[in-house]
């Protein structure tokens, strides 16, 4: 008689992740409630013990746009393609702020949450995703203010140069998705690298500010096209530039140079996002040994 016990059938089998790309979408979906809790936590921490609270979401872009209007529009006299200076700079600032916030706030994911990551399991990608959703909510508030300003300028005078392109406005969700994925992609790449190279975190803020001046936020692309036409191909490799140009063309009616640049920007965005997820999923397995 064989006394050996029959092999047991386990309900759950835990195996180590060995592949480079171990993203489980179903796992992220199961933790959707945790993501929403993190979004709520981000708002609470951001505006806790502030005098004006969430009003800063509106005040900050208004003040920044006003400074851009005075310094770059009035003092420097940079061209705005015939558009009202305040509206021109606000369009660029709203898009750039969303991308910048996603990048900067996801770039410290591992360092900032190392205590939590070392105690309990959940998909680590929940944290940067919650950050991007938080920044998207802030963007929507700023975007609503921007739309009000556009309607004001478009309705104030019949001869106003502001002529929204309704067909391109329909692409707004795609533009927002691209900005979010691009900020998330670059942010989690930096986050993964800072587990070993801490000085990269110090360069992020400085590098993002330099990046802004390589993007048509405070000036128009037409200025580059007129003064340095031979540099347009290289200039448009910046994946943010075609998005901002398309956004301005959709809501203001400014000139757009080539939709091919925008499709190239989409390809760069997808490449950066995939690279970021691959690197993030690889580093999360061993980051506790290096943090």
Residue pairs with C-beta under 8 A, 6 or more apart in sequence:
16 285
17 281
17 285
20 278
20 281
20 282
21 277
21 278
21 281
22 281
23 125
23 277
23 281
24 123
27 123
28 35
28 123
28 125
28 126
28 129
31 122
31 123
31 126
34 122
34 126
35 126
35 129
35 130
35 133
36 130
38 126
38 127
38 130
38 131
39 130
39 133
39 134
39 137
42 130
42 131
42 134
43 54
43 134
43 137
46 134
47 53
47 54
47 56
50 56
52 59
54 141
57 138
57 141
57 142
58 141
58 142
58 145
60 97
61 90
61 93
61 94
61 97
61 142
61 145
62 145
64 93
64 97
65 86
65 89
65 90
65 93
66 86
68 89
68 93
68 217
68 218
69 85
69 86
69 89
72 78
72 89
72 218
72 219
73 80
73 85
73 86
73 88
73 89
74 85
78 218
78 219
78 220
78 223
79 219
79 220
79 222
79 223
80 88
80 89
80 220
81 88
81 220
81 222
81 248
81 254
81 255
82 161
83 161
83 162
83 248
83 252
83 254
84 153
84 161
84 162
86 149
87 149
87 150
87 153
87 162
87 252
88 220
88 248
88 252
88 254
89 217
89 218
90 146
90 149
91 146
91 244
91 247
91 248
91 251
91 252
92 215
92 216
92 217
92 218
92 244
92 248
93 217
94 139
94 142
94 143
94 146
95 175
95 179
95 217
95 240
95 243
95 244
95 247
96 212
96 215
96 217
96 240
96 244
97 139
97 142
98 135
98 136
98 138
98 139
98 142
98 176
98 179
98 180
98 183
99 179
99 182
99 183
99 240
100 183
100 208
100 212
101 135
101 138
101 183
102 131
102 132
102 135
102 179
102 180
102 182
102 183
102 184
102 187
103 183
103 186
103 187
103 190
103 204
103 208
104 187
104 204
104 205
104 208
105 131
105 134
105 135
105 187
106 127
106 128
106 131
106 132
106 183
106 184
106 187
106 188
106 191
107 186
107 187
107 188
107 190
107 191
107 194
107 201
107 204
108 191
108 194
108 201
109 124
109 127
109 128
109 131
109 187
109 188
109 191
110 117
110 124
110 191
110 192
110 194
110 195
110 283
110 284
110 287
110 291
111 191
111 194
111 195
111 198
111 201
111 291
113 127
114 287
114 288
114 291
117 124
117 284
117 287
117 288
118 288
124 280
124 284
125 188
125 277
125 280
125 281
128 184
128 187
128 188
128 191
128 280
129 184
131 187
132 180
132 183
132 184
135 180
135 183
136 176
136 180
139 176
146 251
147 251
150 162
150 164
150 251
150 252
153 160
153 162
154 160
154 162
154 163
154 164
161 252
161 253
162 252
162 253
163 252
163 253
164 250
164 251
164 252
164 253
165 249
165 250
165 251
165 253
168 246
168 249
168 250
169 250
169 251
171 246
171 250
172 247
172 250
175 243
175 246
175 247
175 250
178 243
178 265
178 266
178 269
179 240
179 243
181 269
181 270
181 272
181 273
182 239
182 240
182 268
182 269
182 272
182 273
184 273
184 276
185 269
185 272
185 273
185 274
185 275
185 276
185 277
186 272
186 276
187 276
188 276
188 277
188 279
188 280
189 272
189 275
189 276
189 279
189 280
190 200
190 201
190 204
191 280
192 276
192 279
192 280
192 282
192 283
192 287
193 200
193 279
194 200
194 201
195 283
195 287
195 290
195 291
196 290
211 238
211 240
212 218
214 238
215 238
215 240
215 241
215 244
216 224
216 241
216 244
216 245
217 244
220 254
221 235
221 241
221 245
221 257
222 255
224 231
224 232
224 235
225 232
225 257
228 235
232 257
235 241
236 242
236 257
236 258
236 261
236 264
237 264
237 268
239 265
239 268
239 269
239 272
240 265
241 261
241 265
242 261
242 262
242 264
242 265
243 262
243 265
245 254
245 256
245 257
245 261
245 262
246 256
246 262
248 254
249 255
249 256
